[in-house]
Amino acid sequence: MTRLIALPAITLLLMACQPEETASEDICGVKGFATLVGTAASDHDFTDPNRPHRIIPPNSAVTMDYRPDRLNVDLDQAGQITRFWCG
């Protein structure tokens, strides 16, 4: 009987640990920038008063604080955009 009670409880605990999938998953607007990967970051303006951003050159130190609304732009040695991500 104890096992029958424990299994649903464990399942609920594991579900609570999963990230919530919502429509706001792309809150920083990363999907709108996907076509810019491979282009020079200097050719684009990422500023937006409603969205924080940071440009991250290679080997740069970045804070580990998580901000889902922040657009992060990773660059390679030549200043080309390699990746966009929220956080």
C-alpha positions as CSV (number, residue, x, y, z in Angstrom):
1,M,0.0,0.0,0.0
2,T,2.8,2.4,0.8
3,R,4.3,1.9,-2.7
4,L,1.0,2.9,-4.3
5,I,1.0,6.2,-2.4
6,A,4.7,6.8,-2.9
7,L,4.7,6.5,-6.7
8,P,2.2,9.4,-7.3
9,A,4.1,11.5,-4.8
10,I,7.4,10.9,-6.5
11,T,5.9,11.6,-9.9
12,L,4.5,15.0,-8.6
13,L,7.9,15.9,-7.2
14,L,9.6,15.2,-10.4
15,M,7.1,17.1,-12.4
16,A,7.7,20.1,-10.2
17,C,11.4,20.0,-11.2
18,Q,10.7,20.2,-14.9
19,P,10.8,23.6,-16.6
20,E,7.4,25.0,-17.3
21,E,6.6,25.0,-21.0
22,T,4.6,28.2,-21.8
23,A,4.1,30.5,-24.7
24,S,6.5,32.9,-23.0
25,E,9.4,30.5,-23.5
26,D,10.8,33.0,-26.1
27,I,10.3,36.0,-23.9
28,C,13.6,37.6,-25.1
29,G,12.6,37.3,-28.7
30,V,15.5,35.0,-29.7
31,K,13.5,33.3,-32.5
32,G,13.3,36.7,-34.4
33,F,17.1,36.9,-34.6
34,A,17.8,33.4,-35.9
35,T,18.5,34.6,-39.4
36,L,21.3,36.8,-38.2
37,V,23.6,34.0,-37.1
38,G,26.7,34.2,-39.2
39,T,26.5,37.9,-39.7
40,A,28.7,40.6,-38.1
41,A,27.3,41.8,-34.8
42,S,28.5,45.4,-35.6
43,D,25.9,45.5,-38.5
44,H,23.0,45.2,-36.1
45,D,21.5,47.2,-33.2
46,F,20.2,44.9,-30.5
47,T,19.1,47.7,-28.1
48,D,15.4,47.8,-27.1
49,P,14.1,49.7,-24.2
50,N,11.8,46.8,-23.3
51,R,14.5,44.1,-23.5
52,P,17.9,43.9,-21.9
53,H,20.7,42.4,-23.9
54,R,24.4,41.6,-23.8
55,I,26.9,41.0,-26.5
56,I,29.4,38.2,-25.5
57,P,32.7,38.0,-27.3
58,P,34.7,34.8,-27.1
59,N,36.4,34.0,-23.7
60,S,34.4,36.7,-21.9
61,A,33.3,36.4,-18.3
62,V,29.5,36.7,-17.9
63,T,27.4,36.7,-14.8
64,M,25.4,33.6,-14.0
65,D,22.2,35.5,-13.1
66,Y,19.3,34.2,-15.1
67,R,17.1,36.8,-16.7
68,P,14.6,35.2,-19.1
69,D,13.9,38.5,-20.8
70,R,17.6,39.2,-21.6
71,L,18.9,38.5,-25.2
72,N,22.4,37.1,-25.2
73,V,24.4,37.3,-28.4
74,D,27.5,35.1,-28.6
75,L,30.3,36.1,-31.0
76,D,33.3,34.4,-32.5
77,Q,36.8,35.8,-32.9
78,A,35.9,37.7,-36.0
79,G,32.8,39.4,-34.4
80,Q,30.4,37.1,-36.2
81,I,27.2,36.1,-34.4
82,T,27.3,32.4,-33.5
83,R,24.3,32.0,-31.2
84,F,21.4,33.8,-29.6
85,W,19.9,32.7,-26.3
86,C,17.7,34.0,-23.5
87,G,19.0,34.2,-20.0
